[in-house]
Amino acid sequence: MKLTLRQQLTQFGYVLQSAPFPALEEQLGELGEPAKRLIATLEMIPLAR
């Protein structure tokens, strides 16, 4: 089954929220909304390019 772009972004959002934030908050303490948005944006950048 091929996902639409919207479905892919939604799925990515769920993964993003469940993976990096708890690990970062464990190390740095609670993150504010601006920090969470910055991290979410940075996660979308393909570093392999």
mmCIF file of the N, C-alpha and C atoms, coordinates in Angstrom:
data_MODEL
# 
_entry.id   MODEL 
# 
loop_
_atom_site.group_PDB 
_atom_site.id 
_atom_site.type_symbol 
_atom_site.label_atom_id 
_atom_site.label_alt_id 
_atom_site.label_comp_id 
_atom_site.label_asym_id 
_atom_site.label_entity_id 
_atom_site.label_seq_id 
_atom_site.pdbx_PDB_ins_code 
_atom_site.Cartn_x 
_atom_site.Cartn_y 
_atom_site.Cartn_z 
_atom_site.occupancy 
_atom_site.B_iso_or_equiv 
_atom_site.pdbx_formal_charge 
_atom_site.auth_seq_id 
_atom_site.auth_comp_id 
_atom_site.auth_asym_id 
_atom_site.auth_atom_id 
_atom_site.pdbx_PDB_model_num 
ATOM 1   N N  . MET A 1 1  ? 0.834  -1.172 0.000  1.00 0.00 ? 1  MET A N  1 
ATOM 2   C CA . MET A 1 1  ? 0.000  0.000  0.000  1.00 0.00 ? 1  MET A CA 1 
ATOM 3   C C  . MET A 1 1  ? 0.886  1.245  0.000  1.00 0.00 ? 1  MET A C  1 
ATOM 4   N N  . LYS A 1 2  ? 0.644  2.128  -0.934 1.00 0.00 ? 2  LYS A N  1 
ATOM 5   C CA . LYS A 1 2  ? 1.414  3.367  -1.042 1.00 0.00 ? 2  LYS A CA 1 
ATOM 6   C C  . LYS A 1 2  ? 0.698  4.476  -0.275 1.00 0.00 ? 2  LYS A C  1 
ATOM 7   N N  . LEU A 1 3  ? 1.433  5.166  0.583  1.00 0.00 ? 3  LEU A N  1 
ATOM 8   C CA . LEU A 1 3  ? 0.863  6.239  1.380  1.00 0.00 ? 3  LEU A CA 1 
ATOM 9   C C  . LEU A 1 3  ? 0.926  7.560  0.629  1.00 0.00 ? 3  LEU A C  1 
ATOM 10  N N  . THR A 1 4  ? -0.073 8.396  0.855  1.00 0.00 ? 4  THR A N  1 
ATOM 11  C CA . THR A 1 4  ? -0.045 9.741  0.291  1.00 0.00 ? 4  THR A CA 1 
ATOM 12  C C  . THR A 1 4  ? 0.972  10.572 1.076  1.00 0.00 ? 4  THR A C  1 
ATOM 13  N N  . LEU A 1 5  ? 1.323  11.709 0.533  1.00 0.00 ? 5  LEU A N  1 
ATOM 14  C CA . LEU A 1 5  ? 2.261  12.593 1.212  1.00 0.00 ? 5  LEU A CA 1 
ATOM 15  C C  . LEU A 1 5  ? 1.712  12.996 2.577  1.00 0.00 ? 5  LEU A C  1 
ATOM 16  N N  . ARG A 1 6  ? 0.445  13.315 2.635  1.00 0.00 ? 6  ARG A N  1 
ATOM 17  C CA . ARG A 1 6  ? -0.163 13.700 3.926  1.00 0.00 ? 6  ARG A CA 1 
ATOM 18  C C  . ARG A 1 6  ? -0.067 12.563 4.931  1.00 0.00 ? 6  ARG A C  1 
ATOM 19  N N  . GLN A 1 7  ? -0.340 11.326 4.503  1.00 0.00 ? 7  GLN A N  1 
ATOM 20  C CA . GLN A 1 7  ? -0.245 10.179 5.398  1.00 0.00 ? 7  GLN A CA 1 
ATOM 21  C C  . GLN A 1 7  ? 1.194  9.962  5.867  1.00 0.00 ? 7  GLN A C  1 
ATOM 22  N N  . GLN A 1 8  ? 2.132  10.142 4.957  1.00 0.00 ? 8  GLN A N  1 
ATOM 23  C CA . GLN A 1 8  ? 3.543  9.995  5.321  1.00 0.00 ? 8  GLN A CA 1 
ATOM 24  C C  . GLN A 1 8  ? 3.956  11.034 6.355  1.00 0.00 ? 8  GLN A C  1 
ATOM 25  N N  . LEU A 1 9  ? 3.542  12.284 6.140  1.00 0.00 ? 9  LEU A N  1 
ATOM 26  C CA . LEU A 1 9  ? 3.882  13.353 7.086  1.00 0.00 ? 9  LEU A CA 1 
ATOM 27  C C  . LEU A 1 9  ? 3.220  13.122 8.443  1.00 0.00 ? 9  LEU A C  1 
ATOM 28  N N  . THR A 1 10 ? 1.987  12.656 8.433  1.00 0.00 ? 10 THR A N  1 
ATOM 29  C CA . THR A 1 10 ? 1.298  12.363 9.684  1.00 0.00 ? 10 THR A CA 1 
ATOM 30  C C  . THR A 1 10 ? 2.003  11.245 10.432 1.00 0.00 ? 10 THR A C  1 
ATOM 31  N N  . GLN A 1 11 ? 2.358  10.191 9.713  1.00 0.00 ? 11 GLN A N  1 
ATOM 32  C CA . GLN A 1 11 ? 3.066  9.068  10.321 1.00 0.00 ? 11 GLN A CA 1 
ATOM 33  C C  . GLN A 1 11 ? 4.430  9.533  10.857 1.00 0.00 ? 11 GLN A C  1 
ATOM 34  N N  . PHE A 1 12 ? 5.115  10.345 10.098 1.00 0.00 ? 12 PHE A N  1 
ATOM 35  C CA . PHE A 1 12 ? 6.399  10.878 10.530 1.00 0.00 ? 12 PHE A CA 1 
ATOM 36  C C  . PHE A 1 12 ? 6.232  11.708 11.799 1.00 0.00 ? 12 PHE A C  1 
ATOM 37  N N  . GLY A 1 13 ? 5.166  12.476 11.871 1.00 0.00 ? 13 GLY A N  1 
ATOM 38  C CA . GLY A 1 13 ? 4.893  13.283 13.055 1.00 0.00 ? 13 GLY A CA 1 
ATOM 39  C C  . GLY A 1 13 ? 4.723  12.437 14.300 1.00 0.00 ? 13 GLY A C  1 
ATOM 40  N N  . TYR A 1 14 ? 4.017  11.311 14.162 1.00 0.00 ? 14 TYR A N  1 
ATOM 41  C CA . TYR A 1 14 ? 3.835  10.417 15.309 1.00 0.00 ? 14 TYR A CA 1 
ATOM 42  C C  . TYR A 1 14 ? 5.169  9.817  15.751 1.00 0.00 ? 14 TYR A C  1 
ATOM 43  N N  . VAL A 1 15 ? 5.960  9.394  14.788 1.00 0.00 ? 15 VAL A N  1 
ATOM 44  C CA . VAL A 1 15 ? 7.269  8.830  15.112 1.00 0.00 ? 15 VAL A CA 1 
ATOM 45  C C  . VAL A 1 15 ? 8.154  9.893  15.742 1.00 0.00 ? 15 VAL A C  1 
ATOM 46  N N  . LEU A 1 16 ? 8.118  11.066 15.178 1.00 0.00 ? 16 LEU A N  1 
ATOM 47  C CA . LEU A 1 16 ? 8.938  12.168 15.676 1.00 0.00 ? 16 LEU A CA 1 
ATOM 48  C C  . LEU A 1 16 ? 8.599  12.499 17.123 1.00 0.00 ? 16 LEU A C  1 
ATOM 49  N N  . GLN A 1 17 ? 7.322  12.538 17.431 1.00 0.00 ? 17 GLN A N  1 
ATOM 50  C CA . GLN A 1 17 ? 6.910  12.872 18.788 1.00 0.00 ? 17 GLN A CA 1 
ATOM 51  C C  . GLN A 1 17 ? 7.254  11.773 19.779 1.00 0.00 ? 17 GLN A C  1 
ATOM 52  N N  . SER A 1 18 ? 7.246  10.539 19.319 1.00 0.00 ? 18 SER A N  1 
ATOM 53  C CA . SER A 1 18 ? 7.491  9.443  20.246 1.00 0.00 ? 18 SER A CA 1 
ATOM 54  C C  . SER A 1 18 ? 8.969  9.113  20.412 1.00 0.00 ? 18 SER A C  1 
ATOM 55  N N  . ALA A 1 19 ? 9.804  9.500  19.471 1.00 0.00 ? 19 ALA A N  1 
ATOM 56  C CA . ALA A 1 19 ? 11.212 9.102  19.548 1.00 0.00 ? 19 ALA A CA 1 
ATOM 57  C C  . ALA A 1 19 ? 12.135 10.147 20.166 1.00 0.00 ? 19 ALA A C  1 
ATOM 58  N N  . PRO A 1 20 ? 12.362 11.310 19.551 1.00 0.00 ? 20 PRO A N  1 
ATOM 59  C CA . PRO A 1 20 ? 13.406 12.189 20.065 1.00 0.00 ? 20 PRO A CA 1 
ATOM 60  C C  . PRO A 1 20 ? 13.036 12.973 21.317 1.00 0.00 ? 20 PRO A C  1 
ATOM 61  N N  . PHE A 1 21 ? 11.771 13.375 21.466 1.00 0.00 ? 21 PHE A N  1 
ATOM 62  C CA . PHE A 1 21 ? 11.439 14.248 22.578 1.00 0.00 ? 21 PHE A CA 1 
ATOM 63  C C  . PHE A 1 21 ? 11.673 13.616 23.945 1.00 0.00 ? 21 PHE A C  1 
ATOM 64  N N  . PRO A 1 22 ? 11.217 12.387 24.176 1.00 0.00 ? 22 PRO A N  1 
ATOM 65  C CA . PRO A 1 22 ? 11.504 11.795 25.488 1.00 0.00 ? 22 PRO A CA 1 
ATOM 66  C C  . PRO A 1 22 ? 13.003 11.661 25.759 1.00 0.00 ? 22 PRO A C  1 
ATOM 67  N N  . ALA A 1 23 ? 13.766 11.291 24.751 1.00 0.00 ? 23 ALA A N  1 
ATOM 68  C CA . ALA A 1 23 ? 15.215 11.145 24.940 1.00 0.00 ? 23 ALA A CA 1 
ATOM 69  C C  . ALA A 1 23 ? 15.862 12.497 25.219 1.00 0.00 ? 23 ALA A C  1 
ATOM 70  N N  . LEU A 1 24 ? 15.456 13.528 24.484 1.00 0.00 ? 24 LEU A N  1 
ATOM 71  C CA . LEU A 1 24 ? 16.020 14.862 24.706 1.00 0.00 ? 24 LEU A CA 1 
ATOM 72  C C  . LEU A 1 24 ? 15.593 15.423 26.054 1.00 0.00 ? 24 LEU A C  1 
ATOM 73  N N  . GLU A 1 25 ? 14.323 15.227 26.408 1.00 0.00 ? 25 GLU A N  1 
ATOM 74  C CA . GLU A 1 25 ? 13.852 15.742 27.685 1.00 0.00 ? 25 GLU A CA 1 
ATOM 75  C C  . GLU A 1 25 ? 14.542 15.048 28.850 1.00 0.00 ? 25 GLU A C  1 
ATOM 76  N N  . GLU A 1 26 ? 14.893 13.791 28.669 1.00 0.00 ? 26 GLU A N  1 
ATOM 77  C CA . GLU A 1 26 ? 15.621 13.068 29.711 1.00 0.00 ? 26 GLU A CA 1 
ATOM 78  C C  . GLU A 1 26 ? 16.992 13.710 29.944 1.00 0.00 ? 26 GLU A C  1 
ATOM 79  N N  . GLN A 1 27 ? 17.626 14.147 28.864 1.00 0.00 ? 27 GLN A N  1 
ATOM 80  C CA . GLN A 1 27 ? 18.953 14.744 28.953 1.00 0.00 ? 27 GLN A CA 1 
ATOM 81  C C  . GLN A 1 27 ? 18.914 16.231 29.327 1.00 0.00 ? 27 GLN A C  1 
ATOM 82  N N  . LEU A 1 28 ? 17.922 16.956 28.777 1.00 0.00 ? 28 LEU A N  1 
ATOM 83  C CA . LEU A 1 28 ? 17.916 18.419 28.905 1.00 0.00 ? 28 LEU A CA 1 
ATOM 84  C C  . LEU A 1 28 ? 16.850 18.975 29.839 1.00 0.00 ? 28 LEU A C  1 
ATOM 85  N N  . GLY A 1 29 ? 15.920 18.152 30.260 1.00 0.00 ? 29 GLY A N  1 
ATOM 86  C CA . GLY A 1 29 ? 14.771 18.657 31.001 1.00 0.00 ? 29 GLY A CA 1 
ATOM 87  C C  . GLY A 1 29 ? 13.630 18.934 30.041 1.00 0.00 ? 29 GLY A C  1 
ATOM 88  N N  . GLU A 1 30 ? 12.534 19.458 30.551 1.00 0.00 ? 30 GLU A N  1 
ATOM 89  C CA . GLU A 1 30 ? 11.358 19.678 29.708 1.00 0.00 ? 30 GLU A CA 1 
ATOM 90  C C  . GLU A 1 30 ? 11.636 20.716 28.628 1.00 0.00 ? 30 GLU A C  1 
ATOM 91  N N  . LEU A 1 31 ? 11.194 20.398 27.407 1.00 0.00 ? 31 LEU A N  1 
ATOM 92  C CA . LEU A 1 31 ? 11.390 21.289 26.264 1.00 0.00 ? 31 LEU A CA 1 
ATOM 93  C C  . LEU A 1 31 ? 10.158 22.160 26.060 1.00 0.00 ? 31 LEU A C  1 
ATOM 94  N N  . GLY A 1 32 ? 10.374 23.418 25.708 1.00 0.00 ? 32 GLY A N  1 
ATOM 95  C CA . GLY A 1 32 ? 9.273  24.316 25.380 1.00 0.00 ? 32 GLY A CA 1 
ATOM 96  C C  . GLY A 1 32 ? 8.802  24.085 23.947 1.00 0.00 ? 32 GLY A C  1 
ATOM 97  N N  . GLU A 1 33 ? 7.689  24.691 23.612 1.00 0.00 ? 33 GLU A N  1 
ATOM 98  C CA . GLU A 1 33 ? 7.141  24.538 22.258 1.00 0.00 ? 33 GLU A CA 1 
ATOM 99  C C  . GLU A 1 33 ? 8.101  25.010 21.175 1.00 0.00 ? 33 GLU A C  1 
ATOM 100 N N  . PRO A 1 34 ? 8.764  26.163 21.314 1.00 0.00 ? 34 PRO A N  1 
ATOM 101 C CA . PRO A 1 34 ? 9.699  26.579 20.263 1.00 0.00 ? 34 PRO A CA 1 
ATOM 102 C C  . PRO A 1 34 ? 10.822 25.563 20.041 1.00 0.00 ? 34 PRO A C  1 
ATOM 103 N N  . ALA A 1 35 ? 11.334 24.983 21.116 1.00 0.00 ? 35 ALA A N  1 
ATOM 104 C CA . ALA A 1 35 ? 12.398 23.984 20.985 1.00 0.00 ? 35 ALA A CA 1 
ATOM 105 C C  . ALA A 1 35 ? 11.874 22.733 20.289 1.00 0.00 ? 35 ALA A C  1 
ATOM 106 N N  . LYS A 1 36 ? 10.658 22.317 20.622 1.00 0.00 ? 36 LYS A N  1 
ATOM 107 C CA . LYS A 1 36 ? 10.070 21.135 19.978 1.00 0.00 ? 36 LYS A CA 1 
ATOM 108 C C  . LYS A 1 36 ? 9.860  21.377 18.484 1.00 0.00 ? 36 LYS A C  1 
ATOM 109 N N  . ARG A 1 37 ? 9.412  22.578 18.135 1.00 0.00 ? 37 ARG A N  1 
ATOM 110 C CA . ARG A 1 37 ? 9.220  22.887 16.706 1.00 0.00 ? 37 ARG A CA 1 
ATOM 111 C C  . ARG A 1 37 ? 10.548 22.915 15.964 1.00 0.00 ? 37 ARG A C  1 
ATOM 112 N N  . LEU A 1 38 ? 11.579 23.469 16.593 1.00 0.00 ? 38 LEU A N  1 
ATOM 113 C CA . LEU A 1 38 ? 12.896 23.494 15.971 1.00 0.00 ? 38 LEU A CA 1 
ATOM 114 C C  . LEU A 1 38 ? 13.414 22.072 15.750 1.00 0.00 ? 38 LEU A C  1 
ATOM 115 N N  . ILE A 1 39 ? 13.294 21.234 16.752 1.00 0.00 ? 39 ILE A N  1 
ATOM 116 C CA . ILE A 1 39 ? 13.758 19.847 16.633 1.00 0.00 ? 39 ILE A CA 1 
ATOM 117 C C  . ILE A 1 39 ? 12.975 19.120 15.548 1.00 0.00 ? 39 ILE A C  1 
ATOM 118 N N  . ALA A 1 40 ? 11.658 19.327 15.515 1.00 0.00 ? 40 ALA A N  1 
ATOM 119 C CA . ALA A 1 40 ? 10.828 18.684 14.487 1.00 0.00 ? 40 ALA A CA 1 
ATOM 120 C C  . ALA A 1 40 ? 11.264 19.130 13.094 1.00 0.00 ? 40 ALA A C  1 
ATOM 121 N N  . THR A 1 41 ? 11.576 20.395 12.938 1.00 0.00 ? 41 THR A N  1 
ATOM 122 C CA . THR A 1 41 ? 12.025 20.912 11.649 1.00 0.00 ? 41 THR A CA 1 
ATOM 123 C C  . THR A 1 41 ? 13.376 20.328 11.272 1.00 0.00 ? 41 THR A C  1 
ATOM 124 N N  . LEU A 1 42 ? 14.304 20.299 12.214 1.00 0.00 ? 42 LEU A N  1 
ATOM 125 C CA . LEU A 1 42 ? 15.632 19.757 11.943 1.00 0.00 ? 42 LEU A CA 1 
ATOM 126 C C  . LEU A 1 42 ? 15.585 18.262 11.602 1.00 0.00 ? 42 LEU A C  1 
ATOM 127 N N  . GLU A 1 43 ? 14.649 17.544 12.198 1.00 0.00 ? 43 GLU A N  1 
ATOM 128 C CA . GLU A 1 43 ? 14.514 16.117 11.909 1.00 0.00 ? 43 GLU A CA 1 
ATOM 129 C C  . GLU A 1 43 ? 14.133 15.860 10.454 1.00 0.00 ? 43 GLU A C  1 
ATOM 130 N N  . MET A 1 44 ? 13.527 16.835 9.796  1.00 0.00 ? 44 MET A N  1 
ATOM 131 C CA . MET A 1 44 ? 13.066 16.649 8.418  1.00 0.00 ? 44 MET A CA 1 
ATOM 132 C C  . MET A 1 44 ? 14.176 16.872 7.400  1.00 0.00 ? 44 MET A C  1 
ATOM 133 N N  . ILE A 1 45 ? 15.304 17.413 7.815  1.00 0.00 ? 45 ILE A N  1 
ATOM 134 C CA . ILE A 1 45 ? 16.391 17.698 6.892  1.00 0.00 ? 45 ILE A CA 1 
ATOM 135 C C  . ILE A 1 45 ? 17.151 16.407 6.586  1.00 0.00 ? 45 ILE A C  1 
ATOM 136 N N  . PRO A 1 46 ? 17.231 16.036 5.304  1.00 0.00 ? 46 PRO A N  1 
ATOM 137 C CA . PRO A 1 46 ? 17.953 14.808 4.949  1.00 0.00 ? 46 PRO A CA 1 
ATOM 138 C C  . PRO A 1 46 ? 19.456 15.034 5.027  1.00 0.00 ? 46 PRO A C  1 
ATOM 139 N N  . LEU A 1 47 ? 20.087 14.553 6.076  1.00 0.00 ? 47 LEU A N  1 
ATOM 140 C CA . LEU A 1 47 ? 21.515 14.771 6.266  1.00 0.00 ? 47 LEU A CA 1 
ATOM 141 C C  . LEU A 1 47 ? 22.372 13.941 5.323  1.00 0.00 ? 47 LEU A C  1 
ATOM 142 N N  . ALA A 1 48 ? 21.847 12.879 4.776  1.00 0.00 ? 48 ALA A N  1 
ATOM 143 C CA . ALA A 1 48 ? 22.623 12.018 3.898  1.00 0.00 ? 48 ALA A CA 1 
ATOM 144 C C  . ALA A 1 48 ? 22.965 12.703 2.577  1.00 0.00 ? 48 ALA A C  1 
ATOM 145 N N  . ARG A 1 49 ? 22.226 13.714 2.217  1.00 0.00 ? 49 ARG A N  1 
ATOM 146 C CA . ARG A 1 49 ? 22.490 14.413 0.952  1.00 0.00 ? 49 ARG A CA 1 
ATOM 147 C C  . ARG A 1 49 ? 23.724 15.183 1.100  1.00 0.00 ? 49 ARG A C  1 
# 
